[in-house]
Every structure is written in C-alpha cells, then in structure tokens.
Amino acid sequence: MIGLLGGTGAVGRTAAQRLATYGLGPLRVGGRNLTGAAELAGSLAAPAQAVRVDLNDPAELAAFCDGCRIVVNCAGPTYQILDTVARAAFAAGADYVDIGGELAAKDALTGRDVATGRIAVFSAGVMPGLSGLLPRLLAKGRPLRRLDVYVGGAAVFTPLSAVDALLTRGPKFGVPMAAWRDSRVAPHTLIPLHQVRLPGFPVPVHAWPYLTTEAQTLAADTGADEVRSYNVFVSNRLPEALAAVWADADDIHPAALAPHADTVVRASLQDNADFGAFYVMLFTARSHPGAPPGPARVLLKAVDSYALSGVVMALATRAVLAGSVPSGVHLAAEALDPDAVAATLRDDPLVDELLVE
C-alpha cells in the first residue's frame, strides 16, 4: 500500500497518476477534503481508496500510515510539516518520500530516530530536487571548472506555495548574491542579471543569484571549482513582493506569513497574465582544458512546475520501492540516479523538451 497525502493538489494529483501508471501498488489517497480525494481515487488506473486525514491530528495521521509500505507526502506548507509525517511513517514501519523539507527536515531526524532499514527522501520536487540532480549529468567522470544553474519562469503561486517560498531563507536554505569558489561559499560575489536572454527561455528574464544549500552540496560532490546558481523571473514583481514581505514580517513562522501570501500570489498572477506559463531549467558546464569530453548543457522545458514535481515524487517513490535508495535519511538530488530520472522525464508528456548535449 502506498499512502499519498495531499492528493487533491497539483503535485499530489500528478504523483498519484504516475504511481498508478507505474503499477507500483494500491494507493491510499489522504486529505482533509474527502470528496476531492475520493474523486481522484476513482479516476486512477490502479486500486485506490480515499481517507480523510488532518496532518495536525496525530491519531488520524497514525491511522493513515498504518499498513502502508511507503508514505508519500505532497501536502504543505512543507516547512511547517518538517519531520512530523516522516516520524508517523516510521512508527508505522513505512518508508517516506516528501516534496519538501530540505536540510531543516533532514537534520530534524537524527540517526537514532530512524529505525534500522528505514528510508526517508526529502526535497523530491523540481526545486529543490531536479535542480540539484540534473546538473550531475554534466560532471560524470570529470571535475568542472564552472557550473551555472538557472531555474525559473512564469509559474502561478498558490497560497501554500507562497508561504513555502517566504520560508526559504536563512542558512539552511542558501545565501543570496553568493557563488561557490575554491571549495567554499564566496559571499557578495554576484549581482542580479536584468533583461538577459538565456537559452531555452522564451523571453528576456531577470536572474537573481541565490546559492542554495543544494547548490553548495552539488559543488562539493562534483568537485566543481565554481558554481553560480540563479532563480529566474520574467519580471521584478516576484522578487520585489518577496522582499517587501520579508521586510514587513518580523515573524517567519508559517502562521505569521500566511496573511502576506496574497502579495506573492498576485505578483505571480500578473506575470502569468503578461507572459503565460512556462518553466525552464538550464544547466551549463565549463570543463578544465584536457578534461574528458562530456555534455556542456542540460535543458529542460515544461509548462507546469507543480505537476512536474509530482512526476519527481513518483520517481523517487519508485526508486525507494525498487531498492535503489539505501537506508537512512536523504535529499532526492543526492539519492536518485540522474540518468534514470532523465530517461523517464524525456518520455513524460509533461516535459516539452529535455536535452543533454
């Protein structure tokens, strides 16, 4: 039994559809909206049941996890949930996959919290997730002189995703305006790029430097001399909206930020109205002179980043069930096989284009 939480959202719906298509087993779809969960369960190409569950109710959460082989959490806000659902899954003898969490959730689970043989995979979405996984295709068998990461586009934020975005600041998430150079974070190194044309992006964009902790791990794991990581926007509306909320909100807890989420949502809706919906992931590599040959660019183009995250969730779940992920607590970018993920994404209807060249 695969327990899927948050199945009525864009991420969860796609994850459920892919899990059913992959034939991984019967599904238990959970959510506070039982009607929506039942509609999804009835539409899947696999046996599925709907269960009402509130993640804030320990008894309901424990009952949902009971009998599951693995619990897949697509609900949010992810940085409020942290390790709550993972602990419930472990208590029920189940493994765990989460769309978010990052280091904040991973670090909350110490070694003694994880039963022998149990597995947890956090940050199994697009960013973080694919943003730290796909660049590894460029560094196989060769350390890089420089690796550039550009991720973003014009995506509509939901209130929950806006709160998540507002919570992704601080040392556990990344360092603005920084690069990775000579095996360390180099602060105050980069500046925003305005109205630049980047391969794969259909319009000139604004690229804001943000060296995520995922990018820092990527740099250390691949041995790259320099890594530059950018969040890409089609206008300055979203960066300005995020900055305004951070300046006004003294409390960074989800409940305190929720009233400010509408500012971010409105900015994303204006961008969508002006530019339509698109999402691009561009990774470029520069190798050392005389290094073994290899690809210099990975480019992924899609429309819906939320649905694409659902595909990544299903792929992470499949990898855990297949025994491809060792026991312990992991981040998806470090635990999944980039070649296997890329091969599946290339054939997925939600991916418009995936080039490794």
C-alpha positions as CSV (number, residue, x, y, z in Angstrom):
1,M,0.0,0.0,0.0
2,I,1.3,3.5,-1.0
3,G,-0.1,6.2,1.2
4,L,-0.4,9.5,-0.6
5,L,-1.0,12.7,1.3
6,G,-2.1,16.0,-0.4
7,G,-3.5,14.2,-3.4
8,T,-6.0,16.9,-4.3
9,G,-3.3,19.4,-5.2
10,A,-1.5,19.8,-8.5
11,V,1.6,18.0,-7.2
12,G,-0.3,15.2,-5.5
13,R,-2.7,14.6,-8.3
14,T,0.1,14.1,-10.8
15,A,2.1,11.9,-8.3
16,A,-0.9,9.7,-7.8
17,Q,-1.5,9.4,-11.6
18,R,2.2,8.4,-12.2
19,L,2.3,6.0,-9.3
20,A,-0.8,4.2,-10.7
21,T,0.6,4.2,-14.2
22,Y,3.9,2.8,-13.0
23,G,2.0,-0.1,-11.4
24,L,3.6,0.2,-8.0
25,G,0.7,-0.9,-5.9
26,P,-2.6,0.1,-4.5
27,L,-3.0,3.7,-3.2
28,R,-4.5,5.2,-0.2
29,V,-5.2,8.9,-1.0
30,G,-5.5,11.1,2.0
31,G,-6.6,14.7,2.5
32,R,-8.8,17.0,4.5
33,N,-11.2,17.2,1.5
34,L,-12.6,13.6,1.4
35,T,-14.7,14.4,-1.7
36,G,-11.7,15.6,-3.7
37,A,-9.6,12.6,-2.5
38,A,-12.4,10.2,-3.5
39,E,-12.7,11.7,-6.9
40,L,-9.0,11.3,-7.5
41,A,-9.0,7.7,-6.2
42,G,-11.9,6.8,-8.5
43,S,-10.0,8.2,-11.6
44,L,-6.8,6.3,-11.1
45,A,-5.7,3.3,-13.2
46,A,-4.9,1.3,-10.1
47,P,-6.9,0.2,-7.0
48,A,-7.2,3.2,-4.7
49,Q,-9.1,4.3,-1.6
50,A,-9.8,7.7,-0.2
51,V,-9.3,8.6,3.5
52,R,-9.9,11.8,5.4
53,V,-6.8,12.8,7.3
54,D,-5.6,16.0,9.0
55,L,-1.8,16.2,9.3
56,N,-2.2,18.1,12.5
57,D,-4.2,15.3,14.2
58,P,-1.6,12.7,15.4
59,A,-4.3,10.0,15.7
60,E,-5.6,10.5,12.2
61,L,-2.1,10.6,10.8
62,A,-1.1,7.4,12.6
63,A,-4.2,5.6,11.3
64,F,-3.5,6.8,7.8
65,C,0.1,5.5,7.9
66,D,-0.9,2.1,9.4
67,G,-0.5,-0.7,6.9
68,C,1.4,1.4,4.3
69,R,4.7,0.2,2.8
70,I,5.6,3.8,2.0
71,V,4.1,7.2,2.7
72,V,4.4,9.9,0.0
73,N,3.7,13.5,1.3
74,C,2.7,16.1,-1.3
75,A,1.0,18.3,1.3
76,G,2.2,21.6,2.7
77,P,3.4,24.0,3.8
78,T,6.4,21.8,3.8
79,Y,8.5,23.8,6.2
80,Q,5.7,23.7,8.8
81,I,5.4,19.9,8.5
82,L,9.1,19.2,8.6
83,D,9.6,15.7,10.1
84,T,6.1,15.3,11.5
85,V,4.8,12.9,8.8
86,A,8.2,11.1,8.5
87,R,8.1,10.1,12.1
88,A,4.5,8.9,11.8
89,A,5.5,6.8,8.8
90,F,8.5,5.3,10.6
91,A,6.3,4.5,13.6
92,A,4.1,2.5,11.2
93,G,7.0,0.7,9.7
94,A,6.8,2.6,6.4
95,D,9.4,4.4,4.3
96,Y,8.9,8.1,3.4
97,V,9.1,10.5,0.5
98,D,8.5,14.2,0.8
99,I,8.3,17.0,-1.8
100,G,10.0,19.5,0.6
101,G,11.8,19.7,3.8
102,E,15.4,20.3,2.7
103,L,18.0,20.4,5.4
104,A,15.6,21.7,8.0
105,A,13.6,18.4,7.9
106,K,16.6,16.1,7.2
107,D,18.5,17.5,10.2
108,A,15.5,17.0,12.4
109,L,15.8,13.3,12.0
110,T,18.9,12.1,13.8
111,G,20.3,8.6,13.3
112,R,18.6,7.2,16.4
113,D,15.2,8.4,15.1
114,V,15.4,6.2,12.0
115,A,14.7,2.5,12.6
116,T,17.1,0.1,11.0
117,G,16.4,-0.3,7.3
118,R,14.0,2.6,7.0
119,I,14.4,5.3,4.3
120,A,13.3,8.9,4.1
121,V,13.8,11.1,1.0
122,F,13.2,14.8,1.3
123,S,13.1,17.6,-1.4
124,A,11.8,15.3,-4.1
125,G,10.4,18.0,-6.3
126,V,11.6,20.3,-9.1
127,M,13.5,22.9,-6.9
128,P,14.9,21.6,-4.7
129,G,15.2,18.2,-6.3
130,L,15.7,18.2,-10.1
131,S,17.7,21.4,-9.7
132,G,20.4,19.5,-7.8
133,L,20.1,16.2,-9.7
134,L,20.2,17.0,-13.4
135,P,23.4,19.1,-13.2
136,R,25.2,15.9,-12.1
137,L,24.8,14.6,-15.7
138,L,27.4,17.3,-16.7
139,A,30.0,16.2,-14.1
140,K,30.2,12.5,-14.6
141,G,33.8,11.4,-14.7
142,R,35.3,14.9,-14.7
143,P,35.5,17.8,-12.3
144,L,34.2,21.0,-13.8
145,R,35.8,24.4,-13.9
146,R,32.4,26.1,-13.7
147,L,28.8,25.1,-13.4
148,D,25.9,27.6,-13.9
149,V,22.3,26.9,-12.7
150,Y,19.3,28.9,-14.0
151,V,15.9,27.7,-12.8
152,G,12.5,29.5,-13.1
153,G,10.0,31.1,-15.4
154,A,6.4,32.2,-15.0
155,A,4.5,30.0,-12.6
156,V,1.4,30.8,-10.6
157,F,1.9,30.5,-6.9
158,T,-0.8,29.0,-4.7
159,P,-1.2,30.4,-1.1
160,L,0.6,27.4,0.3
161,S,3.5,27.5,-2.2
162,A,3.8,31.3,-1.5
163,V,4.2,30.6,2.2
164,D,6.8,27.9,1.4
165,A,8.7,30.4,-0.8
166,L,8.6,33.0,2.0
167,L,10.1,30.5,4.4
168,T,13.0,29.5,2.2
169,R,15.5,31.9,3.6
170,G,18.3,31.6,6.2
171,P,21.5,29.5,6.3
172,K,19.7,26.2,5.9
173,F,18.4,27.3,2.5
174,G,21.0,29.4,0.9
175,V,23.0,32.6,0.6
176,P,21.9,35.5,-1.7
177,M,24.4,37.1,-4.1
178,A,26.9,34.4,-3.4
179,A,28.9,31.9,-5.5
180,W,30.8,28.8,-4.7
181,R,34.5,29.3,-5.4
182,D,37.6,27.2,-4.3
183,S,35.6,24.8,-2.1
184,R,33.8,27.5,-0.1
185,V,30.9,30.0,-0.2
186,A,32.1,33.3,-1.6
187,P,29.6,35.9,-0.3
188,H,28.7,39.2,-2.1
189,T,30.2,37.9,-5.3
190,L,27.4,38.1,-7.9
191,I,24.9,40.7,-8.9
192,P,21.4,40.3,-10.5
193,L,21.2,39.9,-14.2
194,H,18.4,42.0,-15.7
195,Q,16.7,41.5,-19.1
196,V,19.1,38.8,-20.2
197,R,18.4,36.3,-22.9
198,L,19.2,32.7,-21.8
199,P,18.9,29.5,-23.9
200,G,15.6,27.9,-23.6
201,F,13.8,30.9,-22.0
202,P,11.3,32.3,-24.4
203,V,11.6,35.9,-23.2
204,P,14.3,38.1,-21.7
205,V,14.5,37.3,-17.9
206,H,15.8,38.6,-14.6
207,A,18.2,36.2,-12.9
208,W,18.8,36.6,-9.2
209,P,21.9,34.9,-7.6
210,Y,21.0,32.6,-4.8
211,L,23.4,29.9,-3.8
212,T,21.1,27.3,-2.3
213,T,22.4,24.7,0.1
214,E,21.5,22.2,-2.6
215,A,23.9,24.0,-5.0
216,Q,26.6,24.0,-2.3
217,T,26.3,20.2,-1.9
218,L,26.3,19.8,-5.7
219,A,29.5,21.8,-5.9
220,A,31.2,19.8,-3.1
221,D,30.0,16.4,-4.6
222,T,31.1,17.2,-8.1
223,G,34.3,18.9,-7.3
224,A,33.4,22.0,-9.4
225,D,35.8,24.9,-8.9
226,E,32.9,27.4,-9.3
227,V,29.1,27.2,-9.1
228,R,26.7,30.0,-9.8
229,S,23.1,29.5,-9.1
230,Y,20.2,31.8,-10.1
231,N,16.5,32.0,-9.5
232,V,14.9,33.2,-12.8
233,F,11.9,35.5,-13.0
234,V,10.1,37.1,-16.0
235,S,9.8,40.4,-14.2
236,N,10.9,42.0,-11.0
237,R,7.4,41.7,-9.5
238,L,8.0,38.4,-7.5
239,P,11.5,39.4,-6.2
240,E,10.0,42.7,-5.0
241,A,7.0,41.1,-3.5
242,L,9.1,38.6,-1.6
243,A,11.5,41.3,-0.4
244,A,8.6,43.5,0.7
245,V,7.1,40.7,2.8
246,W,10.4,39.8,4.4
247,A,11.0,43.5,5.3
248,D,7.5,43.8,6.9
249,A,7.1,40.5,8.6
250,D,9.2,40.1,11.8
251,D,8.0,36.6,12.4
252,I,8.9,34.0,9.9
253,H,6.6,31.2,11.1
254,P,4.0,29.9,8.6
255,A,1.0,31.3,10.6
256,A,2.5,34.7,10.6
257,L,3.5,34.7,6.9
258,A,0.1,33.3,5.7
259,P,-1.6,36.7,5.6
260,H,1.2,38.1,3.4
261,A,1.0,35.2,0.9
262,D,-1.5,37.0,-1.2
263,T,1.1,39.6,-2.2
264,V,3.2,36.9,-3.7
265,V,0.3,35.2,-5.4
266,R,-0.9,38.4,-7.0
267,A,2.6,39.1,-8.4
268,S,2.7,35.6,-9.9
269,L,-0.7,36.1,-11.5
270,Q,0.4,39.3,-13.1
271,D,3.4,37.7,-14.5
272,N,1.3,34.8,-15.8
273,A,-1.1,37.3,-17.5
274,D,1.7,39.0,-19.2
275,F,3.9,36.1,-20.2
276,G,1.8,32.9,-20.0
277,A,3.0,29.8,-18.1
278,F,6.4,28.2,-18.7
279,Y,9.2,26.7,-16.6
280,V,12.8,26.2,-17.7
281,M,15.8,24.5,-16.1
282,L,19.1,25.4,-17.7
283,F,22.5,24.0,-16.5
284,T,25.7,24.8,-18.3
285,A,29.2,23.4,-17.7
286,R,32.7,24.5,-18.5
287,S,35.4,21.8,-18.2
288,H,39.1,22.1,-17.5
289,P,41.5,22.1,-20.5
290,G,42.3,18.5,-21.3
291,A,39.4,17.0,-19.3
292,P,37.5,14.0,-20.7
293,P,34.7,15.1,-23.1
294,G,31.2,15.3,-21.9
295,P,28.0,17.3,-22.3
296,A,28.1,21.0,-21.8
297,R,24.4,21.7,-21.3
298,V,21.2,20.3,-19.8
299,L,18.0,22.0,-20.8
300,L,14.5,21.1,-19.5
301,K,11.4,22.9,-20.7
302,A,7.9,22.4,-19.2
303,V,4.7,24.4,-18.5
304,D,3.6,23.3,-15.0
305,S,6.3,23.1,-12.4
306,Y,3.9,21.8,-9.8
307,A,2.8,18.8,-11.9
308,L,6.4,18.2,-12.8
309,S,7.2,18.0,-9.1
310,G,4.5,15.3,-8.9
311,V,6.4,13.2,-11.5
312,V,9.6,13.6,-9.5
313,M,7.8,12.4,-6.4
314,A,6.6,9.3,-8.2
315,L,10.1,8.6,-9.5
316,A,11.6,8.9,-6.0
317,T,8.9,6.6,-4.7
318,R,9.7,4.1,-7.4
319,A,13.4,4.2,-6.6
320,V,12.8,3.6,-2.9
321,L,10.4,0.6,-3.6
322,A,12.9,-0.8,-6.1
323,G,15.7,-0.8,-3.5
324,S,17.7,1.8,-5.3
325,V,18.0,4.1,-2.3
326,P,20.0,3.0,0.7
327,S,18.5,3.1,4.2
328,G,18.8,6.4,6.1
329,V,17.7,10.0,5.5
330,H,18.5,11.6,2.1
331,L,17.8,14.5,-0.1
332,A,16.5,13.5,-3.6
333,A,19.2,15.3,-5.5
334,E,21.9,13.1,-3.7
335,A,20.0,9.8,-3.6
336,L,18.4,9.4,-7.1
337,D,20.1,8.2,-10.3
338,P,20.2,11.2,-12.6
339,D,20.4,9.1,-15.8
340,A,17.4,7.0,-14.8
341,V,15.4,10.1,-13.9
342,A,16.3,11.9,-17.1
343,A,15.4,8.9,-19.2
344,T,11.9,8.8,-17.7
345,L,11.4,12.5,-17.8
346,R,12.3,12.6,-21.5
347,D,9.3,10.5,-22.3
348,D,6.8,12.1,-19.9
349,P,4.1,14.2,-21.5
350,L,4.6,17.0,-19.0
351,V,8.1,17.6,-20.3
352,D,8.2,19.6,-23.5
353,E,11.9,19.1,-24.0
354,L,14.9,17.6,-22.2
355,L,18.3,17.9,-23.9
356,V,21.6,16.7,-22.6
357,E,24.2,17.9,-25.1
